[in-house]
Amino acid sequence: MDISYELYKVFYYVAATLSFSEASKRLYISQSAVSQSIKTLEKKLGQPLFIRSTKKVLLTPEGEVLFRHIEPAVNLIHKGEEQLMDPNQLGGQLRIGASDTICRYFLVPYLSRFHKEYPEIHIKVMNQTSIGCADLLESGQVDIIVSNFPNVRLKGYGTLRMIKEFQDVFVANETYFNFRGESLSFSQLQRLPLLMLDRKSTTSEFLHDLFSRHNLNLVPEVELSSNDLLIDLARIGLGIAFVPDYALDSYDNLYRLKLEETLPRRFLALASNEQIPPSAAVQKFIQYFDPAES
C-alpha cells in the first residue's frame, strides 16, 4: 500500500498526544493540515483511526492496533537519526527502563559511575514494573532494561544477559510474628497476612505460581506497587512482606522466615532491543556488567 511516511508521522503524534493541536505544535504545521492528513490516512486505510469530540480525542480499536506498530517504528527511526548525527561520539542519551526497587538498590552505583565517566551523556530512566519495562523496550522507548527474570514478556528474547542472582524472602517484625525456630509450609503462610506487590509485577506472578503449584489460592492482605512500602508495613507489624533480599540491607529489625522448602532463585537480567543497533553509549554501559568488570 502506497502511503507516505509523513501521514504515519502525523498519525503518531496525534495518537501519542491525543490532541490535534499539540501534534500541530510538535510537527510545526497547522492544525488543519494535521486534520487533513488524518482524514487522508483513514481514507487510504479504509478504517476510522480516531474518535473525535469537542472535549477529547480517542483512538479507535483500529487506531490502537496501528499505533502499537507505528510507535516502535518511529522510535527506531529517531534512534537511527541520532546515531547518524554523531556516529563516533558518546553524545546523546542513555535510556534505561527499570523498576523503582531495581533502580534504588541495584542500578544507582552503575548510573553514578557512568555519569562521572561520561558526563556529556544524558541519562534518562523510565520507571515501570519489570513487565512494563519489557513493553518500553519493545516499543523502542528505551535502549536497555534491567528486569526481574523470569519475565513472561521477555520469554524467548534473544538479547538477555543475567547480571545478578537473588533470593526472594518473607520478612516480618518478630514482635508481631515470632516464628523463629520454625519452618513454615506454604499452607501455613496462606493463613498469615501477606504483603506483596500487585498483580502487574513479575514478583507477584512468581509468588502466585508458587502457591498454585501447592494447590493453594493466594489471597494477600495488602498489594502495593512499592517494595519499600511493603517493608515499612512489615516493620510496623501489619503483615509479612515478600521482597527481594537485596532490598533489605538497612532493615535490621526484620527477620527472614524459614520455609520448609527453598524458594527458586531469580535473576536480574539486562535486555536490549535486537532490532536497534546499540549506540556507543549503550555499549559502554553494558560493559559494566561483563565478568571482567565484576
CYANA upper distance limits for C-alpha pairs under 8 A (distance plus 0.5 A):
  3 ILE  CA      7 LEU  CA      7.68
  3 ILE  CA     41 LEU  CA      8.19
  3 ILE  CA     44 LYS  CA      8.07
  4 SER  CA      8 TYR  CA      7.55
  5 TYR  CA      9 LYS  CA      6.58
  6 GLU  CA     10 VAL  CA      6.73
  7 LEU  CA     11 PHE  CA      6.72
  7 LEU  CA     37 SER  CA      6.32
  7 LEU  CA     38 ILE  CA      7.51
  7 LEU  CA     40 THR  CA      8.38
  7 LEU  CA     41 LEU  CA      6.74
  8 TYR  CA     12 TYR  CA      6.56
  8 TYR  CA     41 LEU  CA      8.19
  8 TYR  CA     70 ILE  CA      7.80
  9 LYS  CA     13 TYR  CA      7.03
  9 LYS  CA     74 VAL  CA      7.99
 10 VAL  CA     14 VAL  CA      6.81
 10 VAL  CA     23 ALA  CA      7.73
 10 VAL  CA     27 LEU  CA      8.09
 10 VAL  CA     34 VAL  CA      6.99
 10 VAL  CA     37 SER  CA      7.45
 10 VAL  CA     38 ILE  CA      7.72
 11 PHE  CA     15 ALA  CA      6.47
 11 PHE  CA     37 SER  CA      8.48
 11 PHE  CA     38 ILE  CA      6.87
 12 TYR  CA     16 ALA  CA      6.40
 12 TYR  CA     67 PHE  CA      7.29
 12 TYR  CA     70 ILE  CA      7.17
 12 TYR  CA     71 GLU  CA      7.15
 12 TYR  CA     74 VAL  CA      8.28
 13 TYR  CA     17 THR  CA      6.53
 13 TYR  CA     18 LEU  CA      8.41
 13 TYR  CA     23 ALA  CA      5.65
 13 TYR  CA     26 ARG  CA      8.16
 13 TYR  CA     27 LEU  CA      8.48
 14 VAL  CA     18 LEU  CA      5.70
 14 VAL  CA     19 SER  CA      6.00
 14 VAL  CA     20 PHE  CA      6.15
 14 VAL  CA     22 GLU  CA      8.07
 14 VAL  CA     23 ALA  CA      5.73
 15 ALA  CA     19 SER  CA      8.08
 15 ALA  CA     58 LEU  CA      8.48
 15 ALA  CA     59 LEU  CA      7.35
 15 ALA  CA     67 PHE  CA      7.41
 17 THR  CA     22 GLU  CA      7.18
 17 THR  CA     23 ALA  CA      7.27
 18 LEU  CA     56 LYS  CA      7.94
 18 LEU  CA     57 VAL  CA      5.86
 18 LEU  CA     58 LEU  CA      6.82
 18 LEU  CA     59 LEU  CA      8.31
 19 SER  CA     23 ALA  CA      6.65
 19 SER  CA     56 LYS  CA      7.91
 19 SER  CA     57 VAL  CA      6.73
 20 PHE  CA     24 SER  CA      6.71
 20 PHE  CA     31 GLN  CA      6.72
 20 PHE  CA     34 VAL  CA      7.10
 20 PHE  CA     35 SER  CA      7.52
 21 SER  CA     25 LYS  CA      6.95
 21 SER  CA     31 GLN  CA      6.15
 22 GLU  CA     26 ARG  CA      6.90
 23 ALA  CA     27 LEU  CA      6.56
 23 ALA  CA     31 GLN  CA      8.34
 23 ALA  CA     34 VAL  CA      7.91
 24 SER  CA     28 TYR  CA      6.19
 24 SER  CA     29 ILE  CA      5.63
 24 SER  CA     30 SER  CA      6.08
 24 SER  CA     31 GLN  CA      5.71
 24 SER  CA     33 ALA  CA      8.47
 24 SER  CA     34 VAL  CA      6.72
 25 LYS  CA     29 ILE  CA      7.30
 25 LYS  CA     30 SER  CA      8.36
 29 ILE  CA     33 ALA  CA      6.98
 29 ILE  CA     34 VAL  CA      7.68
 30 SER  CA     34 VAL  CA      7.01
 31 GLN  CA     35 SER  CA      6.73
 32 SER  CA     36 GLN  CA      6.58
 33 ALA  CA     37 SER  CA      6.59
 34 VAL  CA     38 ILE  CA      6.85
 35 SER  CA     39 LYS  CA      6.79
 36 GLN  CA     40 THR  CA      6.66
 37 SER  CA     41 LEU  CA      6.68
 38 ILE  CA     42 GLU  CA      6.58
 39 LYS  CA     43 LYS  CA      6.63
 40 THR  CA     44 LYS  CA      6.71
 41 LEU  CA     45 LEU  CA      6.63
 42 GLU  CA     46 GLY  CA      6.15
 42 GLU  CA     47 GLN  CA      5.85
 42 GLU  CA     48 PRO  CA      6.08
 42 GLU  CA     49 LEU  CA      6.88
 43 LYS  CA     47 GLN  CA      7.43
 47 GLN  CA     62 GLU  CA      7.43
 48 PRO  CA     60 THR  CA      7.33
 48 PRO  CA     62 GLU  CA      7.53
 48 PRO  CA     63 GLY  CA      7.72
 49 LEU  CA     59 LEU  CA      6.44
 49 LEU  CA     60 THR  CA      5.78
 49 LEU  CA     61 PRO  CA      8.19
 49 LEU  CA     62 GLU  CA      6.42
 49 LEU  CA     63 GLY  CA      4.67
 49 LEU  CA     64 GLU  CA      8.33
 50 PHE  CA     57 VAL  CA      7.13
 50 PHE  CA     58 LEU  CA      6.04
 50 PHE  CA     59 LEU  CA      4.98
 50 PHE  CA     60 THR  CA      5.68
 50 PHE  CA     63 GLY  CA      6.91
 51 ILE  CA     57 VAL  CA      6.29
 51 ILE  CA     58 LEU  CA      5.55
 51 ILE  CA     59 LEU  CA      6.52
 51 ILE  CA     60 THR  CA      6.59
 52 ARG  CA     56 LYS  CA      7.10
 52 ARG  CA     57 VAL  CA      5.40
 52 ARG  CA     58 LEU  CA      7.18
 53 SER  CA     57 VAL  CA      6.75
 59 LEU  CA     63 GLY  CA      5.64
 59 LEU  CA     64 GLU  CA      6.30
 60 THR  CA     64 GLU  CA      6.69
 61 PRO  CA     65 VAL  CA      6.90
 62 GLU  CA     66 LEU  CA      6.85
 63 GLY  CA     67 PHE  CA      6.53
 64 GLU  CA     68 ARG  CA      6.77
 65 VAL  CA     69 HIS  CA      7.41
 66 LEU  CA     70 ILE  CA      6.60
 67 PHE  CA     71 GLU  CA      6.21
 68 ARG  CA     72 PRO  CA      7.82
 68 ARG  CA    139 SER  CA      8.12
 69 HIS  CA     73 ALA  CA      7.20
 70 ILE  CA     74 VAL  CA      6.65
 71 GLU  CA     75 ASN  CA      6.75
 71 GLU  CA    139 SER  CA      6.64
 71 GLU  CA    140 GLY  CA      8.18
 72 PRO  CA     76 LEU  CA      6.47
 72 PRO  CA    138 GLU  CA      7.49
 72 PRO  CA    139 SER  CA      4.65
 72 PRO  CA    140 GLY  CA      5.45
 72 PRO  CA    141 GLN  CA      8.00
 73 ALA  CA     77 ILE  CA      6.82
 73 ALA  CA    139 SER  CA      8.44
 73 ALA  CA    140 GLY  CA      8.34
 74 VAL  CA     78 HIS  CA      6.73
 75 ASN  CA     79 LYS  CA      6.61
 75 ASN  CA    139 SER  CA      7.91
 75 ASN  CA    140 GLY  CA      5.87
 75 ASN  CA    141 GLN  CA      7.05
 76 LEU  CA     80 GLY  CA      6.73
 76 LEU  CA    140 GLY  CA      6.76
 76 LEU  CA    276 ILE  CA      7.27
 77 ILE  CA     81 GLU  CA      6.73
 78 HIS  CA     82 GLU  CA      6.81
 79 LYS  CA     83 GLN  CA      6.91
 79 LYS  CA    276 ILE  CA      8.40
 80 GLY  CA     84 LEU  CA      6.69
 81 GLU  CA     85 MET  CA      6.65
 82 GLU  CA     86 ASP  CA      7.09
 82 GLU  CA     92 GLY  CA      7.79
 83 GLN  CA     87 PRO  CA      5.44
 83 GLN  CA    279 SER  CA      7.27
 86 ASP  CA     90 LEU  CA      8.41
 86 ASP  CA     91 GLY  CA      7.57
 88 ASN  CA    280 ALA  CA      8.06
 89 GLN  CA    280 ALA  CA      7.75
 90 LEU  CA    118 TYR  CA      8.24
 90 LEU  CA    120 GLU  CA      8.22
 90 LEU  CA    121 ILE  CA      7.23
 90 LEU  CA    279 SER  CA      8.49
 90 LEU  CA    280 ALA  CA      6.33
 90 LEU  CA    281 ALA  CA      5.74
 91 GLY  CA    120 GLU  CA      6.66
 91 GLY  CA    121 ILE  CA      5.77
 91 GLY  CA    122 HIS  CA      8.47
 91 GLY  CA    281 ALA  CA      7.98
 92 GLY  CA    120 GLU  CA      8.32
 92 GLY  CA    121 ILE  CA      6.00
 92 GLY  CA    122 HIS  CA      6.77
 93 GLN  CA    121 ILE  CA      5.65
 93 GLN  CA    122 HIS  CA      4.86
 93 GLN  CA    123 ILE  CA      6.05
 93 GLN  CA    124 LYS  CA      7.41
 93 GLN  CA    281 ALA  CA      8.00
 94 LEU  CA    121 ILE  CA      7.39
 94 LEU  CA    122 HIS  CA      6.73
 94 LEU  CA    123 ILE  CA      5.35
 94 LEU  CA    124 LYS  CA      6.54
 94 LEU  CA    143 ASP  CA      7.43
 94 LEU  CA    281 ALA  CA      6.97
 94 LEU  CA    282 VAL  CA      6.77
 95 ARG  CA    123 ILE  CA      6.62
 95 ARG  CA    124 LYS  CA      5.24
 95 ARG  CA    125 VAL  CA      6.43
 95 ARG  CA    126 MET  CA      8.02
 95 ARG  CA    141 GLN  CA      8.20
 95 ARG  CA    142 VAL  CA      5.28
 95 ARG  CA    143 ASP  CA      5.72
 95 ARG  CA    144 ILE  CA      7.24
 96 ILE  CA    123 ILE  CA      8.23
 96 ILE  CA    124 LYS  CA      6.74
 96 ILE  CA    125 VAL  CA      5.37
 96 ILE  CA    126 MET  CA      6.67
 96 ILE  CA    142 VAL  CA      5.98
 96 ILE  CA    143 ASP  CA      6.56
 96 ILE  CA    144 ILE  CA      5.70
 96 ILE  CA    145 ILE  CA      5.91
 96 ILE  CA    146 VAL  CA      8.22
 97 GLY  CA    125 VAL  CA      6.26
 97 GLY  CA    126 MET  CA      5.24
 97 GLY  CA    127 ASN  CA      6.44
 97 GLY  CA    128 GLN  CA      7.37
 97 GLY  CA    133 CYS  CA      5.92
 97 GLY  CA    136 LEU  CA      7.69
 97 GLY  CA    137 LEU  CA      8.19
 97 GLY  CA    142 VAL  CA      6.72
 97 GLY  CA    144 ILE  CA      6.94
 97 GLY  CA    145 ILE  CA      4.96
 97 GLY  CA    146 VAL  CA      7.02
 98 ALA  CA    102 ILE  CA      6.66
 98 ALA  CA    103 CYS  CA      6.60
 98 ALA  CA    125 VAL  CA      7.88
 98 ALA  CA    126 MET  CA      7.08
 98 ALA  CA    127 ASN  CA      5.93
 98 ALA  CA    128 GLN  CA      6.46
 98 ALA  CA    129 THR  CA      7.39
 98 ALA  CA    130 SER  CA      6.96
 98 ALA  CA    133 CYS  CA      6.68
 98 ALA  CA    145 ILE  CA      6.25
 98 ALA  CA    146 VAL  CA      5.81
 98 ALA  CA    147 SER  CA      6.75
 99 SER  CA    103 CYS  CA      6.60
 99 SER  CA    127 ASN  CA      5.81
 99 SER  CA    128 GLN  CA      5.47
 99 SER  CA    129 THR  CA      5.36
 99 SER  CA    130 SER  CA      6.49
 99 SER  CA    133 CYS  CA      8.17
 99 SER  CA    147 SER  CA      7.96
100 ASP  CA    104 ARG  CA      6.55
100 ASP  CA    127 ASN  CA      6.64
100 ASP  CA    128 GLN  CA      7.77
100 ASP  CA    129 THR  CA      8.28
100 ASP  CA    226 SER  CA      7.96
101 THR  CA    105 TYR  CA      6.41
101 THR  CA    106 PHE  CA      8.25
101 THR  CA    226 SER  CA      7.93
101 THR  CA    227 ASN  CA      7.09
101 THR  CA    228 ASP  CA      8.17
101 THR  CA    247 ALA  CA      7.74
102 ILE  CA    106 PHE  CA      5.70
102 ILE  CA    107 LEU  CA      6.70
102 ILE  CA    146 VAL  CA      7.94
102 ILE  CA    147 SER  CA      8.25
103 CYS  CA    107 LEU  CA      5.18
103 CYS  CA    108 VAL  CA      6.42
104 ARG  CA    108 VAL  CA      6.36
105 TYR  CA    246 TYR  CA      7.25
105 TYR  CA    247 ALA  CA      6.44
106 PHE  CA    110 TYR  CA      8.42
106 PHE  CA    246 TYR  CA      8.45
107 LEU  CA    111 LEU  CA      6.64
108 VAL  CA    112 SER  CA      6.51
109 PRO  CA    113 ARG  CA      6.68
110 TYR  CA    114 PHE  CA      6.64
110 TYR  CA    288 TYR  CA      8.01
111 LEU  CA    115 HIS  CA      6.54
112 SER  CA    116 LYS  CA      6.77
113 ARG  CA    117 GLU  CA      6.71
114 PHE  CA    118 TYR  CA      6.28
114 PHE  CA    119 PRO  CA      8.14
114 PHE  CA    285 PHE  CA      7.39
115 HIS  CA    119 PRO  CA      5.43
115 HIS  CA    121 ILE  CA      7.91
115 HIS  CA    123 ILE  CA      8.23
121 ILE  CA    281 ALA  CA      8.18
126 MET  CA    142 VAL  CA      8.24
127 ASN  CA    133 CYS  CA      8.17
128 GLN  CA    132 GLY  CA      5.74
128 GLN  CA    133 CYS  CA      6.02
129 THR  CA    133 CYS  CA      6.56
129 THR  CA    200 LYS  CA      7.85
129 THR  CA    201 SER  CA      6.32
129 THR  CA    202 THR  CA      8.29
130 SER  CA    134 ALA  CA      6.94
130 SER  CA    146 VAL  CA      8.18
130 SER  CA    147 SER  CA      5.40
130 SER  CA    148 ASN  CA      6.47
130 SER  CA    151 ASN  CA      7.81
130 SER  CA    201 SER  CA      7.00
130 SER  CA    202 THR  CA      6.91
131 ILE  CA    135 ASP  CA      7.31
131 ILE  CA    147 SER  CA      8.41
131 ILE  CA    151 ASN  CA      7.23
131 ILE  CA    152 VAL  CA      8.11
131 ILE  CA    153 ARG  CA      6.71
131 ILE  CA    200 LYS  CA      7.64
131 ILE  CA    201 SER  CA      6.70
131 ILE  CA    202 THR  CA      6.97
132 GLY  CA    136 LEU  CA      6.93
133 CYS  CA    137 LEU  CA      6.73
133 CYS  CA    145 ILE  CA      6.88
133 CYS  CA    147 SER  CA      7.76
134 ALA  CA    138 GLU  CA      6.71
134 ALA  CA    145 ILE  CA      7.81
134 ALA  CA    147 SER  CA      8.40
134 ALA  CA    153 ARG  CA      6.47
134 ALA  CA    154 LEU  CA      7.06
135 ASP  CA    139 SER  CA      6.67
135 ASP  CA    153 ARG  CA      8.12
136 LEU  CA    140 GLY  CA      6.77
136 LEU  CA    141 GLN  CA      5.73
136 LEU  CA    142 VAL  CA      6.51
137 LEU  CA    141 GLN  CA      6.55
137 LEU  CA    142 VAL  CA      5.85
137 LEU  CA    143 ASP  CA      7.18
137 LEU  CA    144 ILE  CA      7.14
137 LEU  CA    145 ILE  CA      7.41
137 LEU  CA    272 SER  CA      7.55
137 LEU  CA    273 ASN  CA      6.74
138 GLU  CA    273 ASN  CA      7.29
140 GLY  CA    273 ASN  CA      7.98
143 ASP  CA    272 SER  CA      6.58
143 ASP  CA    273 ASN  CA      7.26
143 ASP  CA    278 PRO  CA      7.93
143 ASP  CA    282 VAL  CA      7.70
144 ILE  CA    270 LEU  CA      7.41
144 ILE  CA    271 ALA  CA      6.07
144 ILE  CA    272 SER  CA      4.96
144 ILE  CA    273 ASN  CA      7.50
144 ILE  CA    282 VAL  CA      8.30
145 ILE  CA    270 LEU  CA      6.21
145 ILE  CA    271 ALA  CA      5.89
145 ILE  CA    272 SER  CA      7.10
146 VAL  CA    268 LEU  CA      6.93
146 VAL  CA    269 ALA  CA      6.02
146 VAL  CA    270 LEU  CA      5.06
146 VAL  CA    271 ALA  CA      7.00
147 SER  CA    151 ASN  CA      8.11
147 SER  CA    268 LEU  CA      6.02
147 SER  CA    269 ALA  CA      5.77
147 SER  CA    270 LEU  CA      6.99
147 SER  CA    271 ALA  CA      8.19
148 ASN  CA    202 THR  CA      7.20
148 ASN  CA    203 THR  CA      8.25
148 ASN  CA    266 ARG  CA      7.78
148 ASN  CA    267 PHE  CA      6.41
148 ASN  CA    268 LEU  CA      5.27
148 ASN  CA    269 ALA  CA      6.72
149 PHE  CA    202 THR  CA      8.15
149 PHE  CA    266 ARG  CA      6.54
149 PHE  CA    267 PHE  CA      5.61
149 PHE  CA    268 LEU  CA      6.33
149 PHE  CA    269 ALA  CA      6.53
150 PRO  CA    154 LEU  CA      8.25
150 PRO  CA    155 LYS  CA      8.26
150 PRO  CA    202 THR  CA      7.94
150 PRO  CA    266 ARG  CA      7.47
150 PRO  CA    267 PHE  CA      7.83
151 ASN  CA    155 LYS  CA      7.06
151 ASN  CA    202 THR  CA      6.47
152 VAL  CA    202 THR  CA      8.37
158 GLY  CA    274 GLU  CA      7.91
159 THR  CA    271 ALA  CA      6.09
159 THR  CA    272 SER  CA      6.35
159 THR  CA    273 ASN  CA      7.63
159 THR  CA    274 GLU  CA      6.91
160 LEU  CA    269 ALA  CA      6.75
160 LEU  CA    270 LEU  CA      6.24
160 LEU  CA    271 ALA  CA      5.18
160 LEU  CA    272 SER  CA      7.69
161 ARG  CA    269 ALA  CA      5.86
161 ARG  CA    270 LEU  CA      5.58
161 ARG  CA    271 ALA  CA      6.94
162 MET  CA    267 PHE  CA      6.84
162 MET  CA    268 LEU  CA      6.49
162 MET  CA    269 ALA  CA      4.89
162 MET  CA    270 LEU  CA      6.87
163 ILE  CA    267 PHE  CA      7.72
163 ILE  CA    268 LEU  CA      6.26
163 ILE  CA    269 ALA  CA      6.14
163 ILE  CA    270 LEU  CA      7.20
163 ILE  CA    289 PHE  CA      6.90
164 LYS  CA    267 PHE  CA      5.99
164 LYS  CA    268 LEU  CA      5.55
164 LYS  CA    269 ALA  CA      7.70
165 GLU  CA    265 ARG  CA      7.41
165 GLU  CA    266 ARG  CA      6.39
165 GLU  CA    267 PHE  CA      4.90
165 GLU  CA    268 LEU  CA      6.91
166 PHE  CA    244 PRO  CA      7.38
166 PHE  CA    245 ASP  CA      7.10
166 PHE  CA    246 TYR  CA      7.53
166 PHE  CA    265 ARG  CA      6.44
166 PHE  CA    266 ARG  CA      6.01
166 PHE  CA    267 PHE  CA      6.29
166 PHE  CA    268 LEU  CA      8.15
167 GLN  CA    244 PRO  CA      6.44
167 GLN  CA    245 ASP  CA      6.12
167 GLN  CA    263 LEU  CA      8.06
167 GLN  CA    264 PRO  CA      8.01
167 GLN  CA    265 ARG  CA      5.51
167 GLN  CA    266 ARG  CA      6.75
168 ASP  CA    242 PHE  CA      7.35
168 ASP  CA    243 VAL  CA      6.10
168 ASP  CA    244 PRO  CA      4.80
168 ASP  CA    245 ASP  CA      6.18
168 ASP  CA    263 LEU  CA      7.81
168 ASP  CA    265 ARG  CA      7.61
168 ASP  CA    266 ARG  CA      8.16
169 VAL  CA    242 PHE  CA      6.17
169 VAL  CA    243 VAL  CA      6.15
169 VAL  CA    244 PRO  CA      6.58
169 VAL  CA    245 ASP  CA      6.61
169 VAL  CA    256 ARG  CA      6.94
169 VAL  CA    257 LEU  CA      7.90
170 PHE  CA    240 ILE  CA      6.79
170 PHE  CA    241 ALA  CA      6.02
170 PHE  CA    242 PHE  CA      5.09
170 PHE  CA    243 VAL  CA      7.11
170 PHE  CA    256 ARG  CA      6.23
170 PHE  CA    257 LEU  CA      6.08
171 VAL  CA    234 ALA  CA      7.77
171 VAL  CA    240 ILE  CA      6.13
171 VAL  CA    241 ALA  CA      5.84
171 VAL  CA    242 PHE  CA      7.07
171 VAL  CA    243 VAL  CA      8.17
171 VAL  CA    254 LEU  CA      6.44
171 VAL  CA    255 TYR  CA      5.89
171 VAL  CA    256 ARG  CA      5.02
171 VAL  CA    257 LEU  CA      6.37
172 ALA  CA    176 TYR  CA      8.29
172 ALA  CA    177 PHE  CA      6.83
172 ALA  CA    234 ALA  CA      6.01
172 ALA  CA    235 ARG  CA      7.33
172 ALA  CA    237 GLY  CA      7.70
172 ALA  CA    239 GLY  CA      7.35
172 ALA  CA    240 ILE  CA      5.37
172 ALA  CA    241 ALA  CA      7.03
172 ALA  CA    254 LEU  CA      5.75
172 ALA  CA    255 TYR  CA      6.23
172 ALA  CA    256 ARG  CA      7.26
172 ALA  CA    257 LEU  CA      7.81
173 ASN  CA    177 PHE  CA      6.56
173 ASN  CA    178 ASN  CA      8.11
173 ASN  CA    234 ALA  CA      6.71
173 ASN  CA    235 ARG  CA      5.99
173 ASN  CA    236 ILE  CA      7.68
173 ASN  CA    237 GLY  CA      6.33
173 ASN  CA    240 ILE  CA      8.40
173 ASN  CA    253 ASN  CA      6.92
173 ASN  CA    254 LEU  CA      5.42
173 ASN  CA    255 TYR  CA      7.10
174 GLU  CA    178 ASN  CA      5.13
174 GLU  CA    179 PHE  CA      8.05
174 GLU  CA    253 ASN  CA      8.35
174 GLU  CA    254 LEU  CA      7.44
174 GLU  CA    255 TYR  CA      7.42
175 THR  CA    237 GLY  CA      8.10
176 TYR  CA    237 GLY  CA      6.03
177 PHE  CA    237 GLY  CA      8.11
177 PHE  CA    240 ILE  CA      8.46
179 PHE  CA    183 SER  CA      8.40
179 PHE  CA    257 LEU  CA      7.42
180 ARG  CA    257 LEU  CA      7.69
180 ARG  CA    258 LYS  CA      8.27
181 GLY  CA    258 LYS  CA      8.44
182 GLU  CA    258 LYS  CA      7.18
183 SER  CA    257 LEU  CA      8.14
183 SER  CA    258 LYS  CA      5.50
183 SER  CA    259 LEU  CA      5.20
183 SER  CA    260 GLU  CA      5.57
184 LEU  CA    188 GLN  CA      6.54
184 LEU  CA    189 LEU  CA      7.25
184 LEU  CA    257 LEU  CA      8.18
184 LEU  CA    258 LYS  CA      6.82
184 LEU  CA    259 LEU  CA      5.15
184 LEU  CA    260 GLU  CA      6.05
185 SER  CA    189 LEU  CA      6.84
185 SER  CA    259 LEU  CA      6.55
185 SER  CA    260 GLU  CA      5.95
185 SER  CA    261 GLU  CA      8.20
186 PHE  CA    190 GLN  CA      6.60
186 PHE  CA    211 PHE  CA      7.40
186 PHE  CA    214 HIS  CA      7.91
186 PHE  CA    216 LEU  CA      8.46
186 PHE  CA    259 LEU  CA      8.44
187 SER  CA    191 ARG  CA      7.36
187 SER  CA    216 LEU  CA      7.64
188 GLN  CA    192 LEU  CA      7.44
189 LEU  CA    194 LEU  CA      8.22
190 GLN  CA    194 LEU  CA      8.28
190 GLN  CA    216 LEU  CA      8.15
190 GLN  CA    217 ASN  CA      8.30
190 GLN  CA    218 LEU  CA      6.90
190 GLN  CA    219 VAL  CA      8.04
192 LEU  CA    239 GLY  CA      7.99
192 LEU  CA    240 ILE  CA      8.01
193 PRO  CA    220 PRO  CA      7.00
193 PRO  CA    221 GLU  CA      5.51
193 PRO  CA    222 VAL  CA      8.37
193 PRO  CA    238 LEU  CA      8.07
193 PRO  CA    239 GLY  CA      5.41
193 PRO  CA    240 ILE  CA      6.70
194 LEU  CA    220 PRO  CA      5.45
194 LEU  CA    221 GLU  CA      5.71
194 LEU  CA    222 VAL  CA      7.18
194 LEU  CA    239 GLY  CA      6.08
194 LEU  CA    240 ILE  CA      5.42
194 LEU  CA    241 ALA  CA      6.46
194 LEU  CA    242 PHE  CA      7.86
195 LEU  CA    220 PRO  CA      6.59
195 LEU  CA    221 GLU  CA      6.37
195 LEU  CA    222 VAL  CA      5.33
195 LEU  CA    223 GLU  CA      6.66
195 LEU  CA    224 LEU  CA      8.43
195 LEU  CA    230 LEU  CA      6.58
195 LEU  CA    234 ALA  CA      8.18
195 LEU  CA    239 GLY  CA      6.51
195 LEU  CA    240 ILE  CA      6.12
195 LEU  CA    241 ALA  CA      4.97
195 LEU  CA    242 PHE  CA      6.77
196 MET  CA    204 SER  CA      7.43
196 MET  CA    220 PRO  CA      7.37
196 MET  CA    222 VAL  CA      6.84
196 MET  CA    223 GLU  CA      5.64
196 MET  CA    224 LEU  CA      6.97
196 MET  CA    227 ASN  CA      8.22
196 MET  CA    230 LEU  CA      7.14
196 MET  CA    241 ALA  CA      6.46
196 MET  CA    242 PHE  CA      5.94
196 MET  CA    243 VAL  CA      7.90
197 LEU  CA    201 SER  CA      7.15
197 LEU  CA    203 THR  CA      7.29
197 LEU  CA    204 SER  CA      6.20
197 LEU  CA    223 GLU  CA      5.61
197 LEU  CA    224 LEU  CA      5.40
197 LEU  CA    225 SER  CA      5.92
197 LEU  CA    226 SER  CA      7.21
197 LEU  CA    227 ASN  CA      7.44
197 LEU  CA    230 LEU  CA      8.37
198 ASP  CA    204 SER  CA      6.64
198 ASP  CA    223 GLU  CA      5.27
198 ASP  CA    224 LEU  CA      5.83
198 ASP  CA    225 SER  CA      6.37
199 ARG  CA    204 SER  CA      5.83
199 ARG  CA    205 GLU  CA      7.05
199 ARG  CA    223 GLU  CA      8.44
200 LYS  CA    204 SER  CA      7.72
200 LYS  CA    205 GLU  CA      8.35
201 SER  CA    205 GLU  CA      6.96
202 THR  CA    206 PHE  CA      6.54
203 THR  CA    207 LEU  CA      6.79
204 SER  CA    208 HIS  CA      6.55
205 GLU  CA    209 ASP  CA      6.52
206 PHE  CA    210 LEU  CA      6.86
207 LEU  CA    211 PHE  CA      6.90
208 HIS  CA    212 SER  CA      6.65
208 HIS  CA    217 ASN  CA      8.31
208 HIS  CA    218 LEU  CA      6.67
209 ASP  CA    213 ARG  CA      6.73
210 LEU  CA    214 HIS  CA      7.36
211 PHE  CA    215 ASN  CA      6.96
211 PHE  CA    216 LEU  CA      5.62
211 PHE  CA    217 ASN  CA      6.95
211 PHE  CA    218 LEU  CA      6.79
212 SER  CA    216 LEU  CA      5.67
212 SER  CA    217 ASN  CA      6.83
212 SER  CA    218 LEU  CA      8.27
221 GLU  CA    239 GLY  CA      8.06
224 LEU  CA    229 LEU  CA      7.96
224 LEU  CA    230 LEU  CA      7.60
226 SER  CA    230 LEU  CA      7.02
227 ASN  CA    231 ILE  CA      6.73
227 ASN  CA    243 VAL  CA      6.89
227 ASN  CA    247 ALA  CA      8.44
228 ASP  CA    232 ASP  CA      6.73
229 LEU  CA    233 LEU  CA      6.67
230 LEU  CA    234 ALA  CA      6.71
230 LEU  CA    241 ALA  CA      6.31
230 LEU  CA    242 PHE  CA      8.35
230 LEU  CA    243 VAL  CA      8.40
231 ILE  CA    235 ARG  CA      6.64
231 ILE  CA    241 ALA  CA      6.75
231 ILE  CA    243 VAL  CA      8.34
232 ASP  CA    236 ILE  CA      7.16
233 LEU  CA    237 GLY  CA      6.93
233 LEU  CA    238 LEU  CA      6.00
233 LEU  CA    239 GLY  CA      7.43
233 LEU  CA    241 ALA  CA      8.42
234 ALA  CA    238 LEU  CA      6.08
234 ALA  CA    239 GLY  CA      5.80
234 ALA  CA    240 ILE  CA      6.17
234 ALA  CA    241 ALA  CA      6.32
234 ALA  CA    254 LEU  CA      8.25
235 ARG  CA    253 ASN  CA      7.63
235 ARG  CA    254 LEU  CA      7.07
243 VAL  CA    247 ALA  CA      7.75
244 PRO  CA    248 LEU  CA      8.10
273 ASN  CA    277 PRO  CA      8.46
278 PRO  CA    282 VAL  CA      6.17
278 PRO  CA    283 GLN  CA      6.68
279 SER  CA    283 GLN  CA      6.75
280 ALA  CA    284 LYS  CA      6.71
281 ALA  CA    285 PHE  CA      6.90
282 VAL  CA    286 ILE  CA      6.68
283 GLN  CA    287 GLN  CA      6.72
284 LYS  CA    288 TYR  CA      7.62
285 PHE  CA    289 PHE  CA      8.39
286 ILE  CA    290 ASP  CA      7.88
287 GLN  CA    293 GLU  CA      8.02
288 TYR  CA    293 GLU  CA      6.36
288 TYR  CA    294 SER  CA      8.30
289 PHE  CA    293 GLU  CA      6.83
289 PHE  CA    294 SER  CA      7.37
290 ASP  CA    294 SER  CA      7.33
